[in-house]
Amino acid sequence: MGTSCIESPSLVQDLKVTIHETSTIFPSKETEKKTLFLSNIDKVVNFDVDTVHFFSANKDFSPQKVAQKLKKALEDALVCYDFLAGRLSLNPETKRLEIDCNAKGAVFVVASTHHMLTEIGDLAYPNPAFAHLVHKTEDFLKPTDLPLCTLQLTSFECGGFAMGFSTSHMAFDGLSFKTFLDNLAALAANKPFAVIPCNDRHLLAARSPPRVTFPHPELIQLDYLPTGIESTVFDASNEELDFRVLKLTSEDILSLKEKAKGSTNARATGFNVITAHVWRCKALSAPYDPNRSSTILFAVDIRSKLIPPLPKGFAGNAVLTAYAAATCEELEKGEFSRLVEMVKEGAERMSDEYARSIIDRGEVHDGFPRGDVLVSTWWRLGFEEVEYPWGKPKYCCPVVHHRKDIILLFPPFGGGGDDGINIIVALPPKEMQKFETLFYMFLNSV
């Protein structure tokens, strides 16, 4: 097998980024003053997502020229994506968060570092210093003035550069952010939008009256869900954690698919076998109790599962959390094919009615997905396939925070998503040692 663990490289701890210009970008045309309804899916993701997109030097596009084009493209994009130029506000009557489309603008930052792009190490390895490539504004703005989108362009000494985005997750999920990037790239090339955005979040509003038709054991009921503008349901851990980047080659994934066939000879997807594999390793890396139940959570895009389907350009959150549950004994001794089947059943459970039931539940109960681990996949989002005038990104990744309950799936550096996958895991040292042992033991077992 070609499986490997990417060893912890010597990471640059401080990129020594210098900020040259910080400006507010307004829509290039006047936009309607209005409020944007946020769905019950949107309201539980009140946190920012920070992503970095690295580019090699292009002799026809200096970082200065790229900055000019990006700035103009963002101004034009904010006309249709008017909510990105808005601010979060709390409706005093409904007590719901909404977006005030007040055209206060997005933030654009021009920066540089004396480092060469080749000096900052393996881009596939989660380097906390990548946070220096994303501009954060929380320290000096009131919550009602926090921008929903910031874009920092940082040039490297070699002529390469990085685009660092910080966007509110309430504005986009991964797929709608990919569409936004496609449209931003088109505008930068003086072309029309690749996909016309649909900003109507009422498409995912709860039914009236709400009808909760499933028990939803994957959701924990809270006495209340924080609704304030400063609230967040995600917090990074202060616990000491070890990072590992474990690589599965395409050959490894094919091997897992073969193991998953079982007696039925059923075909399995790459995502399902990888998810079942990491679920088993994560559950069994904790102190062992054969009767302890382990629940794995993973995102399912509901755009095509709803009746009628959502428009292709739906801009918002249209991803819900599916689940699979088993005891540690089942995970340890059960057939791998059955674990893969459980993951498959979790995804298939997400029908139109099941999705609507989750949305309606958010109207009558505050709650949040619960499980031992969430598998978050950046594997097939396609950020690295966005075609800008200066070319496709060299690599794209989020700024990774210390979360032992989230396992991230990424395309390998330079692999374009076709040559295996990188799995990023953060666990306490003893659990990490056990996880890594199980990872290779189960992979190489007959």
PAVEX-595905 format. One record per residue: residue in three letters; x, y, z negated of N, C-alpha, C in turn. Coordinates in steps of 0.02 Angstrom, whole numbers, plus 50000, padded with zeros to 5 digits. Atoms other than C-alpha are relative to their C-alpha. Layout:
REM residues N
ALAXYZXYZXYZ ...
This chain:
REM residues 446
MET500424994050000500005000050000500445006350000 GLY499624993849999500545017850030499825004649943 THR500214995950056499805024049867500595003149965 SER499464996850038500855036449771499715005049951 CYS500164994650047500815048549627500485005750016 ILE499584994249986501435065849671500305002349934 GLU499674998350063502715069049535499935007549986 SER500054993050019502565085149437500625003850025 PRO499424996549973503675096849538500225005749953 SER499784994150036504675111349471499605005950027 LEU500464995049976503345124649483500245007149985 VAL499884992950012503585143349502499485002349950 GLN500474998050053502825150049341499715006950011 ASP500234993149989502685168149396500175001950072 LEU499894998249929502455173249578500225007250008 LYS499784993049998502895191249531499645003950055 VAL500424996749950501465198149633499955007549984 THR500074992850007501445216949661499375002350037 ILE500614997449970499775225349693500155006750032 HIS499874993849964499915239049825499375004350008 GLU500624996249988498105243949853499404996049975 THR500645003050020496435240249772499445004750021 SER500534995749975494885246749858499334996449996 THR500675002849998493015244349856499755000250072 ILE500235000749932492295238150020499235000350001 PHE500724999349996490535243750063499744997450067 PRO500285002149935489365237050199500105005450053 SER499874995249946489755245150366499385003650024 LYS500644996749985487905249450388499585000249937 GLU500444999450059486585254850265499584993749993 THR500385006150014485725240050183499415001649954 GLU500604999050040484035238350101500144998949926 LYS499945000850072483995241149913499454995349976 LYS500485005150021483155225749839500324995549948 THR499735005050045483345211749714499954993250033 LEU499995006749971483795193949764499834995049945 PHE500205005350045482895179849676500544994649997 LEU499535005550008484045166449605499624993849977 SER500365006250014483445148449598500244997049934 ASN499805003650060483535136649450500654996250010 ILE499335002949987485045128749536500535005449992 ASP499524994550006485905145649549500145001849927 LYS499934997050066485595150349369500474996249953 VAL499565003850044486645136349292500735000350022 VAL499304999649977488215140749390500245007249995 ASN499804993150012488565157849315500745000449982 PHE499284999450008490445157449338500305001350069 ASP499664998649937491705162249471500384993950025 VAL499595005149968492545150549593500575003650036 ASP499414996849972494325155549639500344995150049 THR499685004249949495065148649800500575003850033 VAL499434997049966496725151649887500104996450067 HIS499935002549931496985149550075500685002450026 PHE499314998349981498815148950130500074999850077 PHE499884999649928499395153850306500755000850013 SER499314999149977501065152050394500065006750036 ALA499874993849964501865167350474499774999350072 ASN500224999749930501145172350643500295006450030 LYS499654994249972502215183850751499535005250028 ASP500484995349972500655191550827499565003349948 PHE500424997350053499825195050660500415000849936 SER499654998550062500855203350526499495000249943 PRO500474999450056500085203250351499635006850000 GLN500324993549997499735221850376499425000150050 LYS500535000449949498745218350534499434995649977 VAL500525004450027497825204050450499585003849949 ALA500374996250051497355215650305499505004750033 GLN500454995449965496615228350426499404996350029 LYS500545003849969495605215150518499534997149947 LEU500425002950053495005206750358499565005349967 LYS500384994750032494465223150281499405002050043 LYS500544998249954493435227850434499494994350005 ALA500465005749996492705210250447499574999549938 LEU500395000450062492185210450264499485005549997 GLU500494994549996491345227450287499404997950042 ASP500545002049955490335220350431499614994049971 ALA500345005850029489955203950341499515002149945 LEU500424997950056489215213250193499335003050021 VAL500664997749976487795219550303499504994349995 CYS500445005850005487025202250320500064996749932 TYR499905002850067487785195850158499965005749949 ASP500064994150042487115211050066500044998549926 PHE499985001850071486985201549901500724999849974 LEU499305000250021488895199849898500255006949979 ALA499824993250019489005218849883499585002349940 GLY500434998350056487745218349739500314998249933 ARG499785001550068487855215249553499464995849965 LEU500485003850039487045203049433499625004749953 SER500404996250048485625210049329499504995349968 LEU500485004050036484415203149202499325003350005 ASN500674997349993482585205549244499685000549931 PRO500274999250068481815212849084499334996549989 GLU500665003150007480115205149120500044992350001 THR499975007349993480555187449177500574997049960 LYS499395002350035482205186449079500434995550043 ARG499595003849953482975178649234500555004350029 LEU499484996649963484615183349313499795000650073 GLU500114998949929484455190649487500575004350025 ILE499474995849972485595199949605499685006550024 ASP500214993449978485315218549625500415001850062 CYS499654998449937485755221849807500065007650006 ASN499934992750006486355239449769500585002950039 ALA499454997849957487805240349892500585003249961 LYS499424997450038489085243749754500664997450026 GLY499405002149963490305233849859500374994049972 ALA499525005350018491595220049856500685003249990 VAL499344997350014493405222149804500514996950048 PHE499485002349953494855221049927500685002349973 VAL499344998750030496665219949866500554998050049 VAL499415001549960498295220749962500594999449952 ALA499465001550046499785213049872500574996750036 SER499435003549971501485205349902500414996749945 THR499525003250045502785194049823500654999250038 HIS499355000949968504645192349856500164992650011 HIS499895007249988504475173449856499864998350073 MET500175003049935504515163750018499454994949987 LEU500545004950008503015152450047500294993149984 THR499685006550012504205137550046500284999349929 GLU499705000150066504835142349873499514998449944 ILE500495000750055503215140249777499814992849988 GLY500115007050015503235121349786499474996850042 ASP500505004049965502035108049844499325003349991 LEU500644996650005500415117149885499444995449976 ALA500515004850021499435101249848500004999049924 TYR499965001050072499995101549666499685006049965 PRO500364994550032498885111849549500455004549958 ASN499554995350034499985126549502499595005749970 PRO500374994550032499205138449373500205006950026 ALA499764993549975500265152349450499625002350061 PHE500414997949943499105152249602499475005049978 ALA500484995050025497945162549491500245007150014 HIS499744993449985499115177249528499805002350071 LEU500194998449931498485176449708499265001850006 VAL500724998450001496675179949656499905005849951 HIS500104994050041496155196849589499404999149953 LYS500545000450050495125196949428499895006949970 THR500174993250021494215212249365499645000449933 GLU500405000150061493395206849202500265004749946 ASP499714996450056494595216349091499785007349995 PHE500124992850004494065233749139499315002150027 LEU500664998249976492275232949205499464997349954 LYS500585002450037490605231549116499694994150039 PRO500305005849966489655215349155499555002050059 THR500444998049945488395224749262500385003050059 ASP499604997349946489825231649366500474994950031 LEU499545005049973490735215349399499834998350072 PRO500145001949930490905212249586499884992650007 LEU500145007049987490245195949655500504996950049 CYS499505002549951491655194649782500615004549998 THR499374996449991493475199649780500444996050048 LEU499555003149951494745196149916500695003349993 GLN499324997650006496615197849887500434997050055 LEU499535002349949497845196750031500715001149974 THR499324999750027499595192749967500494997650053 SER499505001849950501055192850088500634997249966 PHE499385003050024502605182150062500595002850041 GLU499404997149968504385187050108500114997250070 CYS499905003349935504365174850255499525002350053 GLY500524997949952502875183350338499364996149993 GLY500615003650015501645170250279499595003949949 PHE500424996350046500205175650170499464995349972 ALA500545003850031498785169650059499405004649993 MET500634996750014496965174750053499724996949936 GLY500275002450063496325173349875499315002849988 PHE500694997950011494445173849850499794998549928 SER500375001550061493495175349688499285001850015 THR500714998849986491635173249717499584996949945 SER500475002850048490205170649598499694993750029 HIS500315006249976489575152749610499255001150010 MET500704998549989487835160449599499875002550071 ALA500074997649931488165167749771500044994350050 PHE499875005249951488785152049859500124993349966 ASP499695006450014489035133449845500554999050052 GLY499435001149956490485125549939499825000450074 LEU500205000249930489535122950102499815006950026 SER500194993349978488785140450109500605004750001 PHE499384996049997490495147850068500394998450063 LYS499675001949937491225137950214499685003850059 THR500344996249947489895145950327500195007349998 PHE499784993050007490355163050257500695000950029 LEU499324999549973492185159850299500004999550076 ASP500065000449927491715154450476499765006750029 ASN500264993549976490735170650496500515005649992 LEU499484994950011492125181250421500544999450053 ALA499495001249949493365173250541499765002350069 ALA500274997849936492205176550689500015007650005 LEU500004992749999492015194850642500715002850007 ALA499314997949994493905196450623500264999350072 ALA499825001049930494035190250803499545003950047 ASN500484995949961492705202950861499484995750036 LYS500535004449973491465188850891499385000549956 PRO500605000050042489665187150830500044994549948 PHE500025005150052489225176750678499974993050031 ALA500035007049979489525158150700499324997149981 VAL500655002250025487935154750598499665005849966 ILE500374994550033486605167450549499814997849930 PRO500165002150068486445166950359499275000849984 CYS500684999650026484775163550276500075001249924 ASN499904998150069484735172550109499394998849955 ASP500635000850037482995167050052500064994449949 ARG499945005050053483245158149885499324997449977 HIS500675002450018481355156549865499864993150031 LEU500075006749971481535141049975500134994649948 LEU499865004850054482165132649816499685002249934 ALA500374998050061480935140649694499614994149973 ALA500405005350031480015129549572499285000350026 ARG500705000349980478265123749618499575003249945 SER500464997050048476785131949533499334996250001 PRO499605000650061476345124049418500574995050011 PRO499445004749993477995114749394499774992849988 ARG500165007150008477895095749412500644996049991 VAL499415004150014479275085649328499794992850004 THR500265006749985478985068249400500494994449986 PHE499505005050017480575059349343500295001749931 PRO499744998650067481395057449171500665003849999 HIS499364996449993483095064349228500474999049941 PRO499525001250055484275056049104500685003350012 GLU499364996749985485715064949192500025007149974 LEU500034993150024485155081449116499925000149925 ILE500074999150072485405086448936499565006049987 GLN500454994550015484045097348862500315004349946 LEU499734995250049484675112848773499435003949969 ASP500504995750030483725123748652499915006250043 TYR500044994449954484135137748771500614999750045 LEU499434999449954485245140648922500225007349999 PRO499784993050001486325156348907499815003450065 THR500224996549940485585169049027500325006750007 GLY499684993649997486615184348988500505000450057 ILE499564999049943487705191849122500704997449986 GLU499335002350018489275186949026500024992649986 SER500025007050020488715169148994500304995550052 THR499765005249954489475153649069499904993349967 VAL500095006750027489135135149048500644995950007 PHE499375003649992490925130349093500565003649962 ASP499424997350035492425132948982500594995350009 ALA499395004149994494195126949011500214997649931 SER499815003050063494925115848877500665002849975 ASN499374998050030496265121448755500424993949980 GLU499665006250018496735103248726500604998950046 GLU499425001549959498445097548785499824994650051 LEU500185004649946498185089148953500594999150047 ASP499515001549947499325080649078499645000350067 PHE500254999949931499055083649264500314994450040 ARG499735004649951499245070449396499645001250067 VAL500295000149933498975070949583500134993050028 LEU499955006949976498625053149639499764999750072 LYS500185000249929498605049849825499764993250020 LEU500245006049966497565036949915500095001050075 THR499924999649928498105033850093499364997350034 SER500575002849963496855029450229499994992449995 GLU499965007250009497475011550210499724997949933 ASP500275001450066497065011950024499235000450000 ILE500724999149998495315018250060499674994250037 LEU500275005849964495035004450187500024993849956 SER499955005750046495624991950056499435000149949 LEU500554999350048494354998749930499334998350034 LYS500625001649963492994997350063499934992450008 GLU500035007349994493454979050089499794996949934 LYS500195002750066493344975749901499275001249985 ALA500694998150014491644984349900499494995850038 LYS500485003849959490874972450027499644994749959 GLY500315005150042490564958849898499694994450040 SER500335005649967489434944549941499525002150055 THR500494997649950488244955450043500335002450064 ASN499634997449941489604961450163499755006950021 ALA500284993349985488804978750149500575005050012 ARG499514994949985489734993650219499945005649948 ALA499994994650049490245007450099500375006050027 THR499664993949978490765025450126500635001149960 GLY499394998450035492465032050078499865003549934 PHE500164996450061491695043949951499754995249946 ASN500285004450050490715030149865500524995449968 VAL499505004550028492205018449845500505003849957 ILE499534995950040493355032349784499675002049934 THR500354997950061492045038449660499934994249951 ALA500065005950043491745020849593500684998349969 HIS499335001650024493625018249577500225004649943 VAL499784995350052493975034149478499534999749939 TRP500475000750055492395031549373500244994449953 ARG499775005650040493025014649314500645001749961 CYS499364998250033494765021449276499895005149945 LYS500124994850050494105036749183499654997249939 ALA500385002850057492865027049075500444995549957 LEU499605004850037494135013749027500655002949973 SER499404996850027495535026148990499875002749929 ALA500184997850067494595031848834500024994049953 PRO500035005650048494585021448673499444995150018 TYR500455004949971493735005248722499444997949951 ASP500595002650034491975000848664499584996850055 PRO500355003349945491154987648774499285002250009 ASN500704998149996489414994148733499905007450014 ARG500074992849986489785012548763499795001050073 SER500244998549933488835019348911500405005750030 SER499634994849965489785029549039499575002450060 THR500384997049945488925041449160500465004250043 ILE499624995949953489755048449314499525004450038 LEU500404995149964489085064049399500365001850065 PHE499704997849938489355069249578499495004050040 ALA500444995449965488655082549692499704996950062 VAL500355002249939487365078849826499695006250033 ASP500284994549962486935091549960499274998350017 ILE500715001649989485025092549968499725003450062 ARG500264996249943484895103250126499594995650047 SER500345004349952484405088650238499514995349966 LYS500445004650036483475079150102499325003049984 LEU500634996750014482115092150077499534999650060 ILE500515000049948480495092350175499615006649997 PRO499545000549944480655102850278500725001449977 PRO499304998750018482565103750279500135007549995 LEU499804993050004483395120050231500325002250066 PRO499674997649940484005131150374500754998849996 LYS499285001449996485785127750431500415005449964 GLY499614994550028486365144750373499805001849929 PHE500224998450068485605143750198500595002249957 ALA499464997150041486685154950089499784999749927 GLY500195000950070486555149349909500204993149978 ASN499835006550028486685133949801499454994950017 ALA500475005349980485865118549875500324993249986 VAL499675006250021486845105149784499754998249931 LEU500215002450066486175094749640500444994249979 THR499565005050028487015082349526499664993249998 ALA500225007050004486735063749556500414996549947 TYR499655003550053487265050749431499984992550009 ALA500025007350007487685032549399500234998649929 ALA499845001650069487795024349227500114992549992 ALA499855007150014488535007949162500374999749933 THR499615000850061489285001049003500744998950018 CYS499285001149987491164999948984500144992750017 GLU499915007149984491004980948988499844998750073 GLU500185000849929490114981849156500545003050045 LEU499494996849960491434993649221500654996050002 GLU499385003950004492854982549163499944993250034 LYS500065007049977492174965349209499544999150060 GLY500485000749946490834968849338500345000250068 GLU499744999849931491054966949525500065007250023 PHE499914993349973491754982349609499445001850048 SER500534998749951490424980549743499375002649965 ARG500604997750036489074983049610500095007249977 LEU499884993150020489884999049547499915004850059 VAL500084996049939489955005749724499265000650017 GLU500724999849987488125001049745499655004849952 MET500304995350048487695010949587500115007350022 VAL499864993349975488545026349659499555001550060 LYS500434999249941487605023849823499275001249979 GLU500694999250024485955022049729499895006949970 GLY500054993350029486315038249636499885005350054 ALA500084995249945486485047749800499324999150034 GLU500645001349965484955039249878499405002049957 ARG500544997950045483925043549725499785007250013 MET500124992849990484045061849777499555001150061 SER500504998849948482455062549882499725007149993 ASP500334993550004481405078049916499645000749932 GLU500384999650063480295074149766500455000149940 TYR499545000050057481745070349650500345006849993 ALA499684993450001482615086749698499505005249974 ARG500504995150022480995096549675499854999149926 SER500135001350070480735088149507500555003149956 ILE499464996850038482465093949448499915007649998 ILE500104992749997482105111649507499435002149954 ASP500584998450042480405111549420500184999249926 ARG499805001050070481205104849261500375006149973 GLY499654994050020482305120249258499545005849985 GLU500504994750015480715130649248499714999149930 VAL500335001350064480075122249090500494997949945 HIS499505001950050481665116049004500685002850022 ASP499314998249986483385123648992500424993849991 GLY499595006050004484695110549023500585000350048 PHE499395000149960486285105549107500204992750011 PRO499795006949988487005089749188500474997549945 ARG499565002950051487825078049062500284993450026 GLY499675006149979489055064249092500725000049974 ASP499305000650021490805057949052500465003850047 VAL499554997149950491535064749212499605002250061 LEU500284997549938491065074949364500524999450054 VAL499565000349942491845070949531499815005750046 SER500114994149958492015087149628500424999250063 THR499635001349939492485084749809500085006250043 TRP499824994849951493375097649917500264996650063 TRP499725004349949493815083550034499735001650069 ARG500324999349935492565086850172499675006950009 LEU500304993449993492115105250148500245003550063 GLY499754997349936493215109950296500285007049997 PHE499704993350003493985126150231500615000550045 GLU499384999949961495595121250319499874999850075 GLU500175000249929494665120050485499755006750026 VAL500244993449978494115138350489500525003150046 GLU499554997449949494865146250644500005007749998 TYR499924992750002495455164050609500405002250061 PRO499584997849944496275174950742500734998349991 TRP499295001550015497945171250656500114992549988 GLY499935007150006497625152450652499634997049941 LYS500335003550055496965139350533500455000249938 PRO499595000050061497525138950351500494994149998 LYS499515005250012499075128950305499744995249947 TYR500315004050053498155123050149499515004549962 CYS500504996550040496635127950045499894996249935 CYS500125003450064496335124349862499685004949951 PRO500234995650053495425131049711500575001249950 VAL499554999150056496375138349565499754995249946 VAL500225005550044496325123049451500095001949927 HIS499984998850071495915125149268500014993349963 HIS499935006250040496175112549128499304997549981 ARG500655003050016494585101949128500074992450003 LYS499915007350000494715083749074499384996350024 ASP500615003349979492915080349125499845001150074 ILE500104999049928493135085249308500594996950037 ILE499495002949955494085075049438499885002950069 LEU500054996549936494445084049600500284995850057 LEU499785003549940494585076349773500185005150054 PHE499754995349951495635085649902500284996450060 PRO499615002749944496295082750076500735000849983 PRO499284999250015498175079750065500295005750041 PHE499674994549966499335093750115500234997850070 GLY499805001549932499535093850303499624994250031 GLY500335005949975498345079150321499365001450039 GLY500604998349963496845088450390499404995849980 GLY500565004050023495715076850291499974993150031 ASP500045006449964496115061850403500484994849973 ASP499495004750022497585053950313499974999249924 GLY500065001350071496935049250143499735005849961 ILE500304995150045496505059849994500455000849939 ASN499664998750063497295068049842499475000449944 ILE500455000050057496455065149674500355003549942 ILE499694996150054496815078049539499644998449935 VAL500275002250064496575071949361500375003849944 ALA499714996950059496865080949195499724996449939 LEU500215003850059496815070549035500515000849945 PRO499505000350054497625069748863500534994850017 PRO499445004349978499325061148879499874992549995 LYS500115007250007498825043948811499474997550049 GLU500525002049953497245043348916500255000350072 MET499724999549933498205049049069500434993950016 GLN499585005949989499455034949048499574993850015 LYS500455005649989498025022449037499655000650067 PHE500344998849936497105030349184500454998050058 GLU499545001449945498635029149295500144992550007 THR499895007349999498945010949247499414996550032 LEU500615003149973497135006249284499915001650074 PHE500094997749932497135016249445500364995250049 TYR499625004349956498495005449523499834992649989 MET500185007050013497974989249438499384998050038 PHE500625001549965496214989849507500095000550076 LEU499904999149927496804996049677500364994050030 ASN499595005449973498054981849698499744993149983 SER500285006550017496964968049625499674996850061 VAL500295003749943496334954849745499255000249995 
